[in-house]
C-alpha cells in the first residue's frame, strides 16, 4: 500500500532519517524518497549513506544530504543541527539504535553506555531540538523506532529492553504533549526484523519465534500509521505475541520472554559453531 497522496504536503518537504545506512532506516529513506521528500541521512557508515543518497537522487530526483555521525557522541547535536540549517524539515525519523544481547553482567560496560546514549539520549535530544521547529510550522511529524521488547522486558536482552521502554514512554508522552499542534508523533514497535541487528547479536532470523519481518514492511507500516499514534506494533504476529504476554501473570510473561530470547541466542551460537 503506497503512502497517502497528501503525505508530502503534510510531512515534507524534507525528512531527517537517523540510522539510515541499513535495515529499517534505509527503507524509511527509500520510501520517503519515493513519496518525493528530500532527505538528510545520518549514520556512522559514510560510504553506505553516500551510495544510498546517489541511488535515491538518481531514481527519484530528490535532494539528499548525508552526514556521517555517531549519535553516541556527546556533542552530536553540534554537528547535526548545522547540517539541517536552512532545510525545511517536516519529518524526523529517529531510527538509530544499538542492540545488546546476553547476560547484563557479562556485557561490556562500554556497550551498555553506548546503548543508553544511542537508544535513549539521542532520540530525546533530537526531539527536544526539532519539536520547536515543527510546532512553529504547524505541521509535521516524529517517528521513533522502538521495539516490542518495551512491552515485556526480555531477560538476556535487559539493556535493550530497558532502552526501548524509555523510547516508548518518551514517544507516547510526546504524542500527548503535541496533540492539536499539527505535529504527529508515533512510536513504531517492530519485533524481529531481518536486519544486521539480529546477525550482529549472534542470532539467526530462522530462529525467531514469530518469524522476521522485512525492513521495508516495517518502515511502510510506520509511515502509514503516522498520524494515528501514539504507537504501533508492526506485524500481526508481533501484536498477538504482545497481547498474549500481557494476559499472563507478570512472572510468567518475563520467564517466557527470557526463554525465547535465550533459546534464539543459543541456537545462533550453535549455527555459528557448525559453520
N, C-alpha and C positions, 0 to 999 in steps of 0.2 A: 504493500500500500504506500503510495507516494506521500511526501509531506504536503500538507494543505497548501493550496494555491496562494493564500494570503500570508504564508509563513514569513517570507522575506520582508514584507511590508511591516510586520509587527516586530520581528526579531533582527532584521537587518539594519544597516547594510553590511556590517562587519561582525564576525564572530571570533571570539578568542577561544582556543582549544588547548588545554594543557594535557600533557601525556599523549601527544599526537603522533608519536613515532611508530606506534604499533597497536594492535588489538582494538579495543573499543574506541580509543581516542582517534586512531587513524580512520575508523569507519565514521565517526562523527564528522571528521573533516571531509571525507568523501561525500557524504550525504548533504552536508551543508553547502558544499561547492555545487553539487547537482541542483540545489534549490536556488543557486545564484548569489550566495553570500560570499563576500570577500573574507579572507581569513588571516588571523595571526596564529601561527602554530608554534607551540612551545614544547620542548622536550630536551632531554640531555644529549641525545644522539643526533648531532648536527647533520651528518650525511643522510640519515633516513628522512628527516623532515625536509631537507632540501630536495631530495629526489621526489618526495610526495608533492611538494609545492610545485615543481616543474610539471609534474604529471597533471595536477588539477588545473593549473593555469592553462595548459595546452588544451585539455579536454573540455573545460567549461568556460574559459575566457574570464576567469576571476583573478583578482589580485591577491597574491598570497605572500605574506611576510613571515619569515622564520626567525626564531630566537632560540639558540641553544642555551639552555638554562636548567640548572638543578634546583628544583623548588625546595630541596632540603637545606639549601644555603640560607643563612640567617638574613642576609640582605637582598634576597631575590627580588623584592619589590623595587629596589633601586635600579634594577635592570629591566624589569617587566614594564613598569609604568612609562618610562621614556619610549619604549618600543611601541606602545599603544597610543602615545600622544598624537593628537590630530586625527585619529581614526574614530569614526562614529560607531563604537562598539555597542551593539544592541543585544548580544547574547554572549554569556560567559559559560563555557563548558569546563567545569573544574573536575578533570578526569584523572589527573596524575595520581598514581598510587603505588605502594610497595607492599609485598606480601611477606609473611614470616611464619613458616610452619615448623612444628616441632615443640618440644617442651620449653616453657618460658625460661627456666633456669639454665637451659643448655643453649639458649640463643645468645649470640654475641651482643654485648651492650651497645655497640655502635649500630647494629641492625635495629634494635629496639628504639634507639634515639632517632634513626632515620625514618622509621615507620611513624613515629609521633610527628616528626617535622613535616613529612610529605603528606600523610593521610589526614592529619588534624590541623596543624598550624597553618599550612599553606592554604587550604580552602577557606579557612576563617579569615585570613588576611586578604585573600583575593576578594572575597565577598565584601569585606569592610572597605576595600579600595574602590570597587566598581559600583556598589549599590547607590551611593550618592549620585553618580553619573546617570545611572538608569532611572532613578527617581526623577531627576530633572528632565529627562527625555519624556517621561510619562508612559513609556512602553519599553518592553524588552524582557529578558529572562536570564535565569541562572539555573544550570543543571549541575548537580553534584553527584558523582558516581559513588554510590555506597556499596552495600552487599547484603545478601540475605543473612549473613552472619551477625548483622546488627540486631536481628530479632531474637535469635537464640545463640548465645556465645558458644563457640566450638572449642572444647579442650583440644590441645595440640595446635591451636591457632589463636591463642589467647590475645596476643598483642594486636593482631589484625582484626579480630572480632571487636575488641575494645575500641580500636580506632574507628571502625565503621559504625559502632554505636554512637560515637561522638558525631560523626558525619550525619547520621540520621537525625539526631537531636538538633544539630546546627541547622540543617536544611529545613526540617519541618517547622522549627521555631521561626526561621526567617520567612517562610511561607505565610505564617500568621501575621508577622510584622508588616509585610508589604501588601497585604490584601487591599484592593481598592486603589492601588497606586498605578496600575497598568503594568506592573512588573510581576512576572510569574517565576516561581521557584519550584523546582522538582528535585527530589532525591530519587535517583534511579538505582534500584537494588537488584543487580544481577546475582544469579547463582553461578555454578561452574560455567565458564566460558572458554572456548578454545583459543587461549592466548598464551603468551610467554609466561604469564604469572603462574600458570599451572605447571608448565615444564620446568621453569626456574625453581619451583618449590620441590622438585623431585617427584612430581606426581604425573599421572597419565590420564588423558581425557577419557580413556576407555574404562577407567575405574570410578568415575563419578556416579554416585547413586542415582541422580536424576538425569544423567547424560549431560552433555555440554552444548550450550547454545553457540551459535556463530556470533562473532563480534558485530557483524552487520545487522543481525536481527535485534540484538540488544540495543544498539545505537538507534535503530529505527523506532523501536518502542519508546525510547526516551524522548525522541523528538515529537513523536505523535502524541504522547501523554503530557507534554509540557503545556501548562495552562489548566490542567485538570488535577494538579497536585493535591496534597503535599508530597506524596511519594508513590512509587510504582514498582512492584516486584515484577521483574522481567521473566516471562515464561509461565505457562500454566503449571508445569510440573513443580517449579520453584514455589509458586503461590500455594499449591496444595501441600508441599512439604512444610512451609512456614505455618500454614493453618493447622496441620496435624500436630506439629510440635507445640503450638500454642495451646492445644487442648490437653496435652499431657501435664501431669504434675511437674513442676519445675525441675525437680531432681531427675526424673526420668528423661525429660527433654534434653537436659545437659549431657546425661550419660549417652543418650542415643546420638546426639550431635558429635560427641567426642569419639564414640566408637566408629562412626562413619569417617571422620577425619583421620583417625589413627590408621584405620584399615587402608584408606587411599594412600597414605604416606608409605605404609609398609609394602603395599603392592607395587608402588612406584619404585621403591628401593630394590625389590626382588627383580622387577623387569630390567632395571639398570644393571644389576649384577649378572643377569642372564645374557646381557648384551642385546 
